[in-house]
Amino acid sequence: MKSKILIVFAILVLFSCQNKDKKDEKSIIKTIAEDTLSKTVAGTADVSDAPRTRDKAVELIRKELQVLLKKDLPAMTKEDRFFYYEAFDLNNDKKDEYFVGFSNPYFCGSGGCSGYILNNDGSLINKFTVTDFPILVTTSVSDKFYDLIFETGGKFHLIKMKNGKYASNPSVQEVWKGEVPKESSKVLDIQGKKLVEYSF
């Protein structure tokens, strides 16, 4: 009889230990989840292992910049060789185009900076010069592409798509009169959004 009581007691002890371990395991998982959530909300989570959904776009842009800047590359320093980009569907085809901008002395001067607009496959739509960022995408359309507003020389200029291209020098385009439309979207807001720098 004593041995049966001891066996039952041993089984109860083991069972309670296993339940305690499961509770501890659940508690640890819950703590980790809560910690990760709070760090994510606070912007301090380590996301270095997170999948990079934009790697494809970055690689397309890098490849195209190697072609577009082939003659410039030998003269460029390591500090010159970085870009910013932002995706925006300019023609409502459900595929993003890419605005590519720079903010270093090689690409920028007293008149503003240079940059590119690339197709979703990485091919060139446009090169632009003498502009200050950000670029504004309006809600008006020309040739199935949204009109853009570039700031250059302290003035805003309206840039429209014509024959598959936007004008490359905004400073000689129509000056925008009045207030900038509030419904316009900002792209390449390099200072305001703290965009990521990518090397090429």
C-alpha positions as CSV (number, residue, x, y, z in Angstrom):
1,M,0.0,0.0,0.0
2,K,2.9,2.4,0.9
3,S,4.6,1.7,-2.4
4,K,1.4,2.5,-4.3
5,I,1.0,5.8,-2.4
6,L,4.7,6.6,-3.1
7,I,4.2,5.9,-6.9
8,V,1.1,8.1,-7.0
9,F,3.0,10.8,-5.1
10,A,6.0,10.6,-7.5
11,I,3.7,10.8,-10.5
12,L,1.9,13.9,-9.1
13,V,5.3,15.6,-8.4
14,L,6.6,14.8,-11.9
15,F,3.3,16.0,-13.5
16,S,3.3,19.3,-11.5
17,C,7.0,19.9,-12.4
18,Q,6.2,19.3,-16.1
19,N,3.2,21.7,-15.9
20,K,5.5,24.2,-14.1
21,D,8.0,23.9,-16.9
22,K,5.3,24.4,-19.5
23,K,4.1,27.5,-17.6
24,D,7.6,28.8,-17.4
25,E,8.1,28.2,-21.1
26,K,4.9,30.0,-21.9
27,S,5.9,32.8,-19.6
28,I,9.3,33.1,-21.3
29,I,7.8,33.2,-24.7
30,K,5.2,35.8,-23.6
31,T,8.0,37.9,-22.1
32,I,10.1,37.7,-25.3
33,A,7.0,38.6,-27.4
34,E,6.1,41.6,-25.2
35,D,9.7,42.8,-25.2
36,T,10.0,42.5,-29.0
37,L,6.7,44.3,-29.5
38,S,7.7,47.2,-27.1
39,K,11.1,47.6,-28.9
40,T,9.4,47.5,-32.3
41,V,7.0,50.3,-31.2
42,A,9.8,52.3,-29.7
43,G,11.9,51.8,-32.9
44,T,14.8,50.0,-31.0
45,A,14.2,46.4,-32.1
46,D,17.1,44.7,-33.9
47,V,15.7,43.9,-37.3
48,S,19.0,43.0,-38.9
49,D,17.8,39.4,-39.5
50,A,14.5,40.6,-40.9
51,P,14.0,39.8,-44.6
52,R,14.8,42.7,-46.8
53,T,11.8,43.2,-49.1
54,R,13.4,46.0,-51.0
55,D,16.7,44.2,-51.9
56,K,15.5,43.6,-55.4
57,A,14.9,47.3,-56.0
58,V,18.2,48.3,-54.5
59,E,20.1,45.7,-56.7
60,L,18.2,47.0,-59.8
61,I,19.2,50.5,-59.0
62,R,22.8,49.7,-58.3
63,K,23.1,47.8,-61.6
64,E,21.6,50.7,-63.6
65,L,23.8,53.3,-61.8
66,Q,26.9,51.2,-62.8
67,V,25.8,51.7,-66.4
68,L,24.6,55.3,-66.2
69,L,27.7,56.5,-64.3
70,K,30.3,54.3,-66.0
71,K,32.4,57.2,-67.1
72,D,32.1,59.0,-63.7
73,L,33.0,56.0,-61.5
74,P,36.8,56.4,-61.8
75,A,36.6,60.0,-60.6
76,M,34.3,59.3,-57.7
77,T,35.4,58.8,-54.1
78,K,33.9,56.2,-51.8
79,E,31.9,59.0,-50.1
80,D,30.4,60.0,-53.5
81,R,29.1,56.5,-54.2
82,F,25.8,56.3,-52.3
83,F,22.2,57.0,-53.3
84,Y,18.8,57.3,-51.8
85,Y,15.7,56.0,-53.4
86,E,11.9,56.0,-53.0
87,A,9.3,53.9,-54.9
88,F,6.1,55.5,-56.3
89,D,3.7,54.2,-58.9
90,L,3.7,57.1,-61.3
91,N,1.3,55.6,-63.9
92,N,-1.1,53.5,-61.9
93,D,0.1,50.2,-63.5
94,K,0.5,48.6,-60.0
95,K,4.3,48.6,-60.5
96,D,6.5,51.2,-58.7
97,E,8.9,53.4,-60.5
98,Y,12.0,54.5,-58.6
99,F,13.2,58.0,-57.7
100,V,16.9,58.0,-57.1
101,G,18.7,60.9,-55.6
102,F,22.0,62.0,-54.2
103,S,23.2,64.5,-51.6
104,N,26.9,64.8,-52.0
105,P,29.2,67.3,-53.7
106,Y,29.8,65.1,-56.8
107,F,26.0,65.3,-57.7
108,C,25.0,68.5,-56.0
109,G,26.0,72.1,-56.6
110,S,24.7,75.6,-55.9
111,G,21.8,75.0,-58.3
112,G,20.7,71.7,-56.6
113,C,21.3,68.0,-57.1
114,S,21.0,65.4,-59.9
115,G,19.0,62.2,-59.9
116,Y,17.1,59.7,-61.9
117,I,13.7,58.2,-62.3
118,L,13.8,54.5,-63.2
119,N,11.2,52.0,-64.5
120,N,10.2,49.0,-62.4
121,D,12.7,46.9,-64.3
122,G,15.5,49.3,-63.4
123,S,15.8,50.9,-66.9
124,L,16.0,54.7,-67.2
125,I,13.0,56.9,-67.6
126,N,14.7,60.2,-66.9
127,K,17.7,62.0,-65.6
128,F,17.1,65.3,-63.8
129,T,19.4,68.1,-62.7
130,V,19.4,71.2,-60.5
131,T,16.7,70.2,-58.1
132,D,16.2,70.5,-54.4
133,F,14.5,67.6,-52.6
134,P,11.8,66.5,-52.0
135,I,10.1,66.1,-55.3
136,L,6.3,66.4,-55.3
137,V,4.0,64.1,-57.1
138,T,0.7,65.8,-58.0
139,T,-2.7,64.3,-58.7
140,S,-2.8,65.7,-62.3
141,V,-1.7,63.5,-65.2
142,S,0.0,64.0,-68.5
143,D,0.6,61.1,-71.0
144,K,-0.7,58.7,-68.3
145,F,2.0,59.7,-65.7
146,Y,1.5,62.0,-62.8
147,D,2.8,65.5,-63.1
148,L,5.7,66.4,-60.8
149,I,6.7,69.6,-59.0
150,F,10.5,70.2,-58.6
151,E,11.9,73.0,-56.5
152,T,14.9,74.7,-58.0
153,G,16.4,78.2,-57.3
154,G,13.7,78.8,-54.6
155,K,10.9,78.4,-57.1
156,F,8.6,75.5,-57.9
157,H,8.4,74.2,-61.4
158,L,5.7,71.9,-63.0
159,I,7.2,69.0,-64.9
160,K,5.0,67.0,-67.2
161,M,5.5,63.7,-69.0
162,K,5.8,64.3,-72.7
163,N,6.7,61.6,-75.3
164,G,7.7,59.1,-72.6
165,K,10.0,61.6,-70.8
166,Y,9.9,64.2,-68.1
167,A,12.0,67.4,-68.7
168,S,15.5,66.9,-67.4
169,N,16.1,70.5,-66.3
170,P,13.3,71.7,-64.1
171,S,14.7,75.2,-63.8
172,V,13.6,76.0,-67.4
173,Q,10.1,74.6,-67.0
174,E,6.8,76.3,-66.2
175,V,6.9,78.1,-62.8
176,W,4.2,76.8,-60.4
177,K,2.0,79.7,-59.4
178,G,0.3,79.8,-56.0
179,E,0.4,77.3,-53.2
180,V,1.7,73.8,-53.7
181,P,-1.3,71.4,-53.8
182,K,-1.8,69.9,-50.3
183,E,-2.7,66.5,-51.8
184,S,0.7,66.2,-53.4
185,S,2.9,63.3,-52.2
186,K,6.6,64.0,-51.3
187,V,9.3,61.6,-52.6
188,L,13.0,61.7,-51.9
189,D,12.4,63.8,-48.7
190,I,16.0,63.1,-47.8
191,Q,16.2,65.4,-44.9
192,G,12.7,65.0,-43.5
193,K,12.4,61.2,-43.7
194,K,16.0,60.3,-42.9
195,L,16.1,57.9,-45.9
196,V,18.5,55.0,-45.9
197,E,21.8,55.5,-47.8
198,Y,22.8,52.7,-50.2
199,S,26.2,52.3,-51.7
200,F,26.9,51.5,-55.3
